Amino acid sequence: MKLNLSAVIALIVLTCIWSYSWIVMKSVLPYIGAFDFAALRCIFGALLLLVVLKLRNRGMKPPPLGPTFIIGLLQTVGMVGFSQWALVSGGAGKVAILTYTMPFWVILLAALFLNERLRRLQYWATGIAIGGMVLILQPWNIDGSMVGSLLALMSGLSWGASVIFAKRLYMRKPTDLLSLTTWQMVMGAIVLSVIAVMTHSKPIEWHPYLWGALAYNAILGTAIAWVLWMFILKNLPAGIAGLGTLAIPVCGALMSWWLLGERPNSFELVGISLVVVALALVSIPKSKVVK
């Protein structure tokens, strides 16, 4: 099978952008509160996506408001909010790995709400992932970092729930992906802004790093990254695109160990390895699984 070289390069660039974003989101916290930064990055990201939507002539009419608002609560408020909050007490690498447990939540929620039967490999992968998550959480060793880990899992759960809800919306009414992504972020940014005002606990220090972090997350991590992702989905097989995204939490963890000096203990290292193996298993295309 001959792959589209431009799409492969786009996948590599996207992996680098989203992997390094975890370092940026962790490093910016001395200058701004978690929800303040989450709200600002989503506001700027939403504005840029509105520009992209206009430039691509997709129409500015929002998708169905009710479902879009719920997806905004789950994907933007839940996924972004919980992951940024998790970084307050959790390491960037660990939070990245646990947030990217999203595929396992999708598998379980799809079985519950979409009546999708689990393949044998998915059962094995989910079991391995659960074992890995227990080792990462280490419930026998309760400390501040466990709070961050639980919040990261909530981020992954919210992300997974948004996927299920979006899939149900697609089944009922064909919806443009870029339009849905844009408007759910607009609505989610408004809710995050309200939460940020209600939880604001320290003044924002407008340090150059904060401006750079906002620019990175809004321009690279949101607007450009989503355009790259749509180009990748259009030009690469879904299985390869899925395996490519597997590199994002792994690279995020490696970068956090290298740049932030976050060293996992032996339990965390084994747990992270198990989650990565499980993610690789669920990324295998269905056609390649021997039943």
Buried (B, 14 or more C-beta within 10 A) or exposed (E): EEEBEEBBEBBEBBBBBBBBBBBBBBBBBEBBBBBBBBBBBBBBBBBBBBEBBEEEEBEEEBBEEEBBBBBBBBBBBBBBBBBBBBBBBBBBBBBBBBBBBBBBBBBBBBBEEEEBEBBEBBEBBBEBBBBBBBBBBBEEEEEEBBBBBBBBBBBBBBBBBBBBBBBEBEEEEEBBBBBBBBBBBBBBBBBBBEBBEEEEEEEEEEEEBBEEBBBBBBBBBBBBBBBBBBBBEEBBBEBBBBBBBBBBBBBBBBBBBEEBEBEBEEBBBBBBBBBBEBBBBBBBEEEEEEE
